[in-house]
Amino acid sequence: QWLMKNTNQNSVVATLSPQTNAELLLHTNNKVFYPNGVLTTVSNDEIWKRYMIINALFGVPEEDFAQSISKNQFILLYLFGDYYSVDKSFNRFFKGNPNREASVAEREMRSGEYKKINNNLLAALPMYKIEYVYVDDRIKHIQSDGKFFGDLVYGNGNIKIYKFLK
């Protein structure tokens, strides 16, 4: 409700939680920083970059990032739909084989890219628009000192919204 009343339509909100991300799309007039791969025409590379930036913004350690993109993690489905589906057959949905996995080479490459972004987040930020950072109790492993979060503009229980600083 606060976002609907106090932010411009289409302002960009960043959150690490895919569930919160989806709810922001459903219940506000805001845009989200990293898109659901099924509902966007954005390239996979763009989605990867945005996912890496949001993880770096929230201070996710490199090991946790690598774990988040390992086999059968929900984030692969959320970000990329069936792109990383192990079974590419036409009837894979009827077989009940929901396995998704990026190749070892791709996971290593993306982890290497994340390390670079994580070490120099300021270099990655100028090309992207973020206006608010949304923090709630779905985000369990925040390591960030919040230096990029900016001023707290809303707080109620476990929900905090910050005006993003660049």
PATI-864111 format. One record per residue (C-alpha): residue in one letter; chain; x, y, z. Coordinates in steps of 0.02 Angstrom, whole numbers. Example, Ala and Ser with C-alpha at 12.3 -4.5 7.8 and 13.67 -1.06 7.14 Angstrom:
ATOM residu chaine c1 c2 c3
ATOM A A 615 -225 390;
ATOM S A 684 -53 357;
// end
This chain:
ATOM residu chaine c1 c2 c3
ATOM Q A 0 0 0;
ATOM W A 141 120 39;
ATOM L A 218 93 -134;
ATOM M A 50 124 -218;
ATOM K A 22 286 -123;
ATOM N A 198 357 -118;
ATOM T A 291 307 -276;
ATOM N A 272 352 -458;
ATOM Q A 193 225 -574;
ATOM N A 328 117 -654;
ATOM S A 461 163 -526;
ATOM V A 584 20 -506;
ATOM V A 590 -81 -345;
ATOM A A 730 -204 -308;
ATOM T A 710 -351 -192;
ATOM L A 805 -514 -180;
ATOM S A 654 -626 -145;
ATOM P A 572 -700 -302;
ATOM Q A 408 -717 -206;
ATOM T A 409 -534 -155;
ATOM N A 463 -487 -331;
ATOM A A 310 -576 -403;
ATOM E A 194 -497 -274;
ATOM L A 260 -323 -315;
ATOM L A 214 -354 -497;
ATOM L A 40 -412 -449;
ATOM H A -7 -285 -316;
ATOM T A 81 -122 -362;
ATOM N A 107 -9 -511;
ATOM N A 294 -27 -492;
ATOM K A 418 -116 -602;
ATOM V A 539 -242 -528;
ATOM F A 726 -242 -551;
ATOM Y A 746 -423 -603;
ATOM P A 608 -495 -711;
ATOM N A 522 -662 -713;
ATOM G A 597 -750 -864;
ATOM V A 430 -816 -923;
ATOM L A 353 -643 -929;
ATOM T A 491 -544 -1014;
ATOM T A 577 -522 -1180;
ATOM V A 738 -472 -1094;
ATOM S A 887 -579 -1145;
ATOM N A 956 -713 -1030;
ATOM D A 1119 -614 -1015;
ATOM E A 1022 -462 -954;
ATOM I A 927 -569 -829;
ATOM W A 1092 -644 -767;
ATOM K A 1169 -472 -745;
ATOM R A 1019 -407 -649;
ATOM Y A 1016 -561 -538;
ATOM M A 1201 -539 -501;
ATOM I A 1180 -354 -461;
ATOM I A 1034 -384 -342;
ATOM N A 1134 -520 -253;
ATOM A A 1284 -403 -237;
ATOM L A 1171 -262 -177;
ATOM F A 1107 -374 -37;
ATOM G A 1282 -436 4;
ATOM V A 1255 -618 -43;
ATOM P A 1421 -711 -22;
ATOM E A 1494 -789 -179;
ATOM E A 1467 -965 -112;
ATOM D A 1282 -930 -80;
ATOM F A 1263 -856 -255;
ATOM A A 1342 -1013 -330;
ATOM Q A 1223 -1121 -227;
ATOM S A 1073 -1020 -285;
ATOM I A 1107 -1065 -467;
ATOM S A 1146 -1248 -438;
ATOM K A 1037 -1393 -494;
ATOM N A 850 -1383 -463;
ATOM Q A 851 -1215 -376;
ATOM F A 687 -1120 -393;
ATOM I A 776 -964 -454;
ATOM L A 822 -1051 -618;
ATOM L A 637 -1079 -653;
ATOM Y A 588 -904 -597;
ATOM L A 721 -815 -698;
ATOM F A 730 -923 -853;
ATOM G A 573 -1028 -866;
ATOM D A 615 -1192 -953;
ATOM Y A 777 -1132 -1033;
ATOM Y A 882 -1239 -916;
ATOM S A 763 -1387 -916;
ATOM V A 863 -1549 -917;
ATOM D A 730 -1643 -1016;
ATOM K A 700 -1554 -1182;
ATOM S A 570 -1677 -1248;
ATOM F A 399 -1616 -1302;
ATOM N A 308 -1714 -1166;
ATOM R A 426 -1671 -1021;
ATOM F A 282 -1594 -923;
ATOM F A 185 -1757 -926;
ATOM K A 337 -1855 -867;
ATOM G A 350 -1753 -709;
ATOM N A 533 -1712 -735;
ATOM P A 552 -1534 -673;
ATOM N A 743 -1542 -664;
ATOM R A 831 -1382 -714;
ATOM E A 1017 -1362 -719;
ATOM A A 1141 -1243 -799;
ATOM S A 1298 -1329 -860;
ATOM V A 1450 -1333 -748;
ATOM A A 1539 -1218 -870;
ATOM E A 1397 -1092 -865;
ATOM R A 1385 -1096 -675;
ATOM E A 1573 -1068 -662;
ATOM M A 1565 -925 -788;
ATOM R A 1418 -843 -699;
ATOM S A 1502 -865 -529;
ATOM G A 1658 -781 -600;
ATOM E A 1554 -637 -667;
ATOM Y A 1467 -622 -499;
ATOM K A 1634 -611 -410;
ATOM K A 1682 -463 -521;
ATOM I A 1516 -374 -494;
ATOM N A 1520 -411 -308;
ATOM N A 1694 -336 -293;
ATOM N A 1646 -178 -388;
ATOM L A 1459 -153 -378;
ATOM L A 1472 33 -414;
ATOM A A 1540 -3 -588;
ATOM A A 1388 -110 -631;
ATOM L A 1254 7 -563;
ATOM P A 1256 158 -681;
ATOM M A 1175 65 -826;
ATOM Y A 1025 11 -721;
ATOM K A 881 102 -640;
ATOM I A 835 62 -461;
ATOM E A 730 184 -360;
ATOM Y A 681 84 -206;
ATOM V A 749 -65 -112;
ATOM Y A 621 -179 -28;
ATOM V A 677 -287 117;
ATOM D A 565 -414 204;
ATOM D A 581 -572 307;
ATOM R A 591 -681 151;
ATOM I A 769 -621 129;
ATOM K A 863 -727 253;
ATOM H A 1046 -699 214;
ATOM I A 1070 -513 201;
ATOM Q A 1254 -477 225;
ATOM S A 1244 -301 156;
ATOM D A 1288 -154 265;
ATOM G A 1149 -62 173;
ATOM K A 1265 76 110;
ATOM F A 1177 74 -58;
ATOM F A 1003 57 13;
ATOM G A 987 242 52;
ATOM D A 862 325 168;
ATOM L A 729 220 253;
ATOM V A 563 287 187;
ATOM Y A 448 153 259;
ATOM G A 461 27 399;
ATOM N A 329 -85 474;
ATOM G A 380 -244 563;
ATOM N A 493 -345 449;
ATOM I A 457 -238 296;
ATOM K A 576 -96 257;
ATOM I A 581 11 101;
ATOM Y A 731 119 61;
ATOM K A 752 258 -65;
ATOM F A 896 192 -168;
ATOM L A 1059 288 -172;
ATOM K A 1176 280 -320;
// end
